[in-house]
Amino acid sequence: MTNIDIIKMALKNLAKRKLRTALTILSVVIGASSIIIMVSLGVALDESFDKQIKDMGNITNIDVNANYNGKTGITADIINQFKALEGVQVVTPIVRTELRLLLNGDKYVGSFSALGIDPAAADILGYTAIEGRGLTDEDSGSYNIVANPLIAYGFDKKGKGEPYPKWIYSEEEITPDMEKREILDQKVTITTDTNYGVSRKYTGNSSDINQNVKHKTYKANIVGIVNKPEMYGDNCIILPLDTLEKIKKDMDKILSNGSQTNTTTGYNQVIVKCKDLDSVQEVMDQIKDLGEFNVYSPIEYITSAKKTNASIQILLGAIGGISLFIAAIGITNTMVMSIYERTKEIGIMKVIGARVADIKKLFLLEAILIGFLGGGIGVIFSHIVSLVINKGGPFLMEKLGMIGMSMGIAVGDEMAKISSIPFWLSISSLIFASLIGLMAGYFPAKRAVKIEALKAIKSE
């Protein structure tokens, strides 16, 4: 028999027993679609997570904090060692404080979180200009500063201000009583008097609790409006590192009435920016070898989450695999029953000269066709179910009050998929279902070729 003859005969034999074939194919459909849908949930979770990672501009950042043993922080010598590590793009110390700013002379006042960084690292760390310009290496030592966009809502009229920053994290938090001020290309005054221009309900009748304190002021220029990197969530103004260090030193001296309060050398915090994602873990390990530092990077969370997602996908796939295993038993049962019913047919085929290999191919092909057809229908069915889940799932969970707990939460400006079936999953499932059919039909086919021709012909 030719291969074409074997294929025609296999299709004809399956068509003879329509109900049994349909039920066996249905079991494969359920098994294949179970695997696809279960794995698609894990794939969607992984894709959602990957998208969140891409939206994080600080994914290659390493946050290094001093672990004090005495009075030593992260010194300039240690910072230079960080810069020399392979895979490092830029390193900058971080200085934080709160500053009081006066706008339009002293018509408007506001307190803001201030961040001091190496100006050359500002753009690389994500403080890129939206309007105006960002900080550059030429701004070192200057009073040129940049600000996050929402800073414009943090100024109050003199005499009505608050002594603490207004924490505004998004435009949704802007209230009608918050007036937007024009800050780009404006001259501002930084004062060490944290109570300047605040409402009397906070300070009583005095602008400063200690009337004998002589405060300092610094003239500065807001040269740009910049992005707000996720890792450093404060709505803040960004100054050159050496400039903020000078101001902070003056503030500490004034607040302590001239006494020395900070004898610690070095910096509390340093940000190390790596060249790419693959370098982060290696750089972290090298930093830990250089000293006792508290080292953190989003890569640690990513690695942990990836492992968890992989475990979830394996578990979900295993659950679906049980259904396909049951389907394999169904295929085996169908083929065994077929052999019993077709014993005489097998004997006749042998008598008229059919090769043992052809008979074996026939039964294996029937089993493979059941697996292939079931797998193909299962793939189509899975895509339909996935579409229904993605369209109706978020709506249903929102009605049940579960939207914040589901995988259908918003990622960026889009709604994350609950189920995602990539091309490789569809093809893999189809091939796997066919292999299951092949394996399930192997032993029945082997049994068929062992039947003796004369006994088979005499059988009823």
C-alpha positions in Angstrom: 0.0 0.0 0.0 1.1 3.5 -0.7 1.1 6.2 1.9 -1.8 7.8 0.1 -3.8 4.6 0.4 -3.0 4.4 4.1 -4.2 8.0 4.7 -7.4 7.3 2.8 -8.1 4.1 4.7 -7.4 5.8 8.0 -9.8 8.6 7.3 -12.4 6.1 6.1 -12.0 4.0 9.3 -12.5 7.0 11.5 -15.5 8.1 9.6 -17.2 4.6 10.0 -17.3 5.1 13.8 -18.4 8.7 13.9 -19.7 8.9 17.4 -16.8 7.1 19.0 -14.3 9.1 17.0 -16.1 12.4 17.8 -16.1 11.6 21.6 -12.5 10.7 21.5 -11.6 13.9 19.6 -13.7 15.8 22.1 -11.6 14.5 25.0 -8.5 15.7 23.2 -10.1 19.1 22.6 -10.8 19.4 26.3 -7.3 18.4 27.2 -5.5 20.6 24.7 -7.7 23.6 25.4 -7.2 23.1 29.1 -3.4 23.3 28.7 -3.6 26.3 26.4 -6.0 28.3 28.6 -4.2 27.5 31.8 -0.8 28.4 30.4 -2.2 31.5 28.7 -3.1 32.9 32.2 0.5 32.6 33.2 1.8 34.0 29.9 -0.5 37.0 30.3 0.7 37.6 33.8 4.3 37.4 32.6 3.6 39.8 29.7 1.9 42.2 32.0 4.9 42.1 34.3 7.3 42.6 31.5 5.4 45.7 30.3 5.5 47.1 33.8 9.3 46.5 33.8 9.7 48.3 30.5 7.7 51.3 31.9 10.1 51.5 34.8 12.9 53.8 33.7 15.0 52.8 36.7 15.3 49.1 36.0 19.1 49.3 35.7 19.6 51.4 38.8 21.3 50.1 42.0 20.5 52.0 45.2 23.5 51.8 47.6 23.0 53.0 51.1 25.7 53.3 53.8 25.7 50.7 56.5 27.3 52.7 59.3 30.0 51.2 61.4 31.2 54.3 63.2 31.2 57.6 61.4 32.0 56.6 57.8 29.5 56.8 54.9 30.2 56.2 51.3 33.3 58.1 50.6 34.7 59.6 47.3 37.2 56.8 47.1 34.5 54.2 47.3 32.5 56.0 44.7 35.5 56.0 42.3 35.7 52.2 42.9 32.0 52.0 41.9 32.7 54.0 38.7 35.6 51.6 37.8 33.4 48.5 37.9 32.7 46.8 34.5 29.1 47.4 33.4 28.6 50.7 35.2 27.4 53.7 33.2 27.3 56.4 35.8 27.5 56.9 39.6 26.2 59.8 41.6 25.8 60.5 45.3 22.4 61.5 46.5 21.7 64.3 48.9 18.1 65.0 50.1 16.6 67.8 52.2 13.6 70.2 52.1 13.9 73.7 50.8 11.8 76.9 51.1 11.4 78.7 47.7 10.2 82.2 47.1 8.7 82.9 43.6 8.0 86.3 42.0 10.1 88.1 44.5 8.4 86.7 47.6 4.8 86.9 46.4 4.5 83.1 46.4 6.2 80.6 48.8 6.4 76.9 49.0 8.4 74.0 50.6 9.7 71.3 48.4 11.7 68.1 48.6 15.1 68.8 47.1 17.4 66.3 45.5 21.1 66.9 44.9 22.8 64.8 42.2 25.8 64.9 39.9 24.4 67.1 37.0 26.1 64.9 34.4 24.0 62.0 35.6 20.6 63.8 35.6 19.6 62.9 32.1 20.8 59.3 32.4 18.9 58.8 35.6 15.7 59.8 33.9 15.5 63.5 34.7 15.1 64.4 31.1 13.7 67.8 30.0 10.0 68.1 29.1 10.3 71.9 28.8 13.4 74.1 28.8 16.5 72.0 29.4 17.9 69.5 31.8 21.0 69.7 34.0 24.5 69.2 32.5 28.0 68.9 33.8 28.4 72.7 33.2 25.8 73.3 35.9 28.1 72.0 38.7 28.4 74.6 41.4 25.7 76.8 39.9 22.2 77.6 41.2 20.5 76.4 38.0 17.8 74.0 39.0 15.1 71.8 37.4 11.8 70.8 38.7 9.1 68.2 38.3 5.9 69.5 36.6 3.6 69.3 39.6 5.9 71.6 41.6 4.0 74.4 39.8 1.0 73.7 42.1 3.0 73.8 45.3 3.2 77.6 45.8 0.9 79.6 48.0 0.6 83.3 48.4 2.9 84.8 51.0 1.3 84.7 54.4 -1.0 81.8 53.5 1.6 79.1 52.9 2.2 75.8 54.7 5.5 75.0 56.4 5.7 71.5 54.8 5.7 70.3 51.2 2.5 69.6 49.3 2.7 66.0 48.2 1.1 65.8 44.8 1.9 62.6 43.0 -0.4 62.9 39.9 -2.6 65.4 38.1 -5.6 63.5 39.5 -4.6 64.8 43.0 -4.8 68.4 41.9 -7.7 70.2 43.7 -9.5 73.4 42.5 -7.9 75.4 45.3 -4.4 74.7 43.9 -3.3 77.4 41.5 -0.7 76.7 38.9 2.2 79.1 38.9 4.5 79.8 35.9 7.9 78.4 37.1 9.9 77.8 33.9 12.7 80.3 33.3 11.7 82.0 36.6 14.2 83.4 39.2 13.5 82.0 42.7 15.0 82.6 46.1 16.0 79.7 48.3 15.8 80.6 52.0 16.9 78.7 55.1 13.9 80.2 56.9 11.5 77.3 56.7 8.7 79.4 58.2 9.0 82.3 55.7 5.6 83.3 54.4 3.6 80.6 56.2 0.2 81.2 57.6 0.1 82.5 61.2 -2.0 79.5 62.2 1.3 77.5 62.0 3.7 80.1 63.6 1.6 82.4 65.7 2.7 86.1 65.3 6.3 85.4 64.4 7.8 84.4 61.1 10.5 82.5 62.9 10.4 80.7 66.3 13.9 82.1 67.1 14.0 85.8 66.3 17.8 85.8 66.8 18.5 83.4 63.9 20.1 85.0 60.9 19.0 83.2 57.7 20.7 82.9 54.4 19.2 83.3 50.9 20.3 82.0 47.5 19.3 83.3 44.1 18.5 80.4 41.7 17.0 79.9 38.2 14.5 77.2 37.2 16.0 76.2 33.8 13.8 73.2 33.0 10.8 71.0 33.7 11.8 67.4 33.9 10.4 63.9 34.1 9.8 62.2 37.5 11.6 58.8 37.6 9.6 56.1 39.3 12.3 55.0 41.8 12.6 58.5 43.3 9.0 59.2 43.8 9.2 62.6 45.5 7.9 65.6 43.5 11.0 67.5 43.9 13.4 70.1 42.6 16.8 68.9 41.4 20.0 70.8 42.1 23.6 70.2 41.4 25.1 68.0 44.1 27.7 70.5 45.4 25.1 73.3 45.4 22.7 71.4 47.6 25.5 70.2 49.8 26.5 73.8 50.5 22.9 74.9 51.2 22.3 71.9 53.5 25.4 72.6 55.4 24.4 76.2 56.0 20.9 75.1 57.1 22.3 72.5 59.5 24.6 75.1 61.0 21.8 77.7 61.4 19.4 75.2 62.9 22.0 74.0 65.4 23.0 77.6 66.3 26.5 77.2 64.9 27.3 73.9 66.6 28.6 71.0 64.7 25.9 68.4 64.4 27.1 66.1 61.7 30.5 64.5 61.9 29.9 61.7 59.5 32.1 61.6 56.4 30.9 60.4 53.0 27.4 60.1 51.7 24.3 58.2 52.9 23.2 57.1 49.5 24.7 56.5 46.1 22.9 55.6 42.8 24.8 53.3 40.4 23.4 53.2 36.9 24.3 50.1 34.9 24.8 50.0 31.1 22.2 47.2 30.6 19.9 44.8 32.5 22.3 41.9 32.1 25.0 43.8 34.1 22.9 44.7 37.1 23.3 41.5 39.1 27.0 41.2 38.5 27.6 44.9 39.5 25.5 44.3 42.7 27.6 41.4 43.7 30.8 43.4 43.1 29.5 46.3 45.2 28.7 43.9 48.1 32.3 42.6 47.9 33.7 46.2 48.2 32.1 46.8 51.6 29.2 46.4 54.0 26.5 48.3 52.0 22.7 48.0 51.9 22.3 47.3 48.2 18.9 47.2 46.4 17.8 47.1 42.8 14.4 46.4 41.1 16.2 43.4 39.5 15.8 41.5 42.8 12.1 41.9 42.7 12.1 41.0 39.0 14.1 37.8 39.5 11.8 36.7 42.4 8.7 37.5 40.4 10.0 35.7 37.3 10.6 32.6 39.3 7.1 32.8 40.8 5.6 33.3 37.4 7.5 30.3 36.0 6.2 28.1 38.9 2.6 29.3 38.3 2.9 28.5 34.6 4.2 25.0 35.3 1.4 24.4 37.8 -1.3 25.7 35.4 0.2 23.6 32.6 0.3 20.5 34.8 -3.4 21.0 35.7 -4.3 21.2 32.0 -1.9 18.2 31.3 -4.1 16.0 33.5 -7.0 16.5 31.1 -4.8 15.6 28.1 -3.5 12.5 29.9 -7.1 11.4 30.4 -7.6 12.0 26.7 -4.6 9.8 25.9 -6.3 7.0 27.8 -9.4 7.6 25.7 -7.4 7.3 22.5 -5.8 4.1 23.6 -9.2 2.7 24.5 -10.6 3.6 21.1 -7.7 2.0 19.3 -7.9 -1.2 21.3 -11.6 -1.5 20.7 -11.0 -0.9 17.0 -8.5 -3.7 16.9 -10.9 -6.2 18.5 -13.6 -5.1 16.0 -11.3 -5.3 13.0 -9.4 -8.5 13.8 -10.8 -10.2 10.7 -9.9 -7.2 8.6 -6.4 -7.3 9.8 -6.1 -11.0 8.9 -7.4 -10.3 5.4 -4.9 -7.5 4.9 -2.1 -9.8 5.8 -3.3 -12.6 3.6 -3.6 -10.3 0.5 0.0 -9.2 1.0 -0.2 -6.1 3.2 3.1 -5.4 4.9 3.3 -5.5 8.7 4.8 -2.0 8.6 1.7 -0.7 6.6 -0.7 -2.1 9.1 1.2 -0.5 11.9 1.3 2.8 10.0 -2.5 2.6 9.5 -3.3 2.3 13.2 -0.7 4.8 14.3 -2.0 7.3 11.7 -5.6 6.9 13.0 -4.4 7.7 16.5 -2.3 10.7 15.3 -5.3 12.0 13.3 -7.4 11.9 16.4 -4.8 13.8 18.4 -4.1 16.3 15.6 -7.8 17.0 14.9 -8.5 17.3 18.7 -5.5 19.6 19.1 -6.5 21.8 16.2 -10.0 22.2 17.4 -8.7 22.8 20.9 -6.4 25.6 19.6 -9.4 27.3 17.9 -11.6 26.9 20.9 -8.9 28.2 23.3 -8.6 31.4 21.2 -12.3 31.9 21.4 -12.3 31.4 25.2 -9.3 33.7 25.6 -11.1 36.4 23.7 -14.2 36.0 25.8 -12.1 36.1 29.0 -10.3 39.3 28.0 -13.4 41.1 26.9 -15.8 40.0 29.7 -13.4 39.2 32.5 -12.4 42.7 33.6 -16.1 43.8 33.4 -17.3 40.9 35.5 -14.5 41.4 38.1 -15.2 45.1 38.2 -18.9 44.4 39.0 -17.8 42.0 41.7 -15.4 44.6 43.2 -12.4 42.5 42.3 -10.8 44.6 39.5 -7.9 45.8 41.7 -7.1 42.2 42.7 -7.2 40.7 39.2 -4.7 40.4 36.4 -7.0 42.7 34.4 -5.6 45.8 36.1 -4.4 48.7 34.0 -0.8 48.6 32.8 0.2 52.0 31.6 -2.6 53.4 29.5 -3.9 49.9 28.5 -5.8 47.2 30.2 -3.6 44.1 30.8 -4.8 40.9 29.2 -6.0 38.2 31.5 -5.3 35.5 28.9 -2.6 35.6 26.2 -2.0 32.8 23.7 1.3 33.4 21.8 1.9 31.6 18.5 4.4 29.2 20.0 1.8 28.0 22.5 -0.7 27.2 19.8 1.8 25.3 17.6 3.3 23.5 20.7 -0.1 22.4 21.8 -1.0 21.1 18.3 2.3 19.1 18.1 1.9 17.9 21.7 -1.6 16.6 21.1 -0.5 14.8 17.9 2.4 13.2 19.9 0.0 12.2 22.6 -2.1 10.5 19.8 1.1 8.8 18.5 2.1 7.5 21.9 -1.5 6.4 22.8 -1.8 4.5 19.5 1.7 2.8 19.7 0.8 -0.2 21.8 -2.5 -0.9 20.1 -0.7 -0.7 16.7 2.0 -3.1 18.0 -0.7 -5.5 19.1 -2.5 -5.3 15.7 0.6 -6.4 13.8 1.1 -9.4 16.1 -2.2 -11.0 15.2 -1.8 -14.2 13.2 -3.5 -14.0 9.8 -5.2 -17.4 9.8 -6.6 -17.0 13.4 -7.7 -13.4 12.5 -9.7 -14.7 9.4 -11.4 -17.4 11.4 -12.4 -15.0 14.2 -16.0 -13.8 14.3 
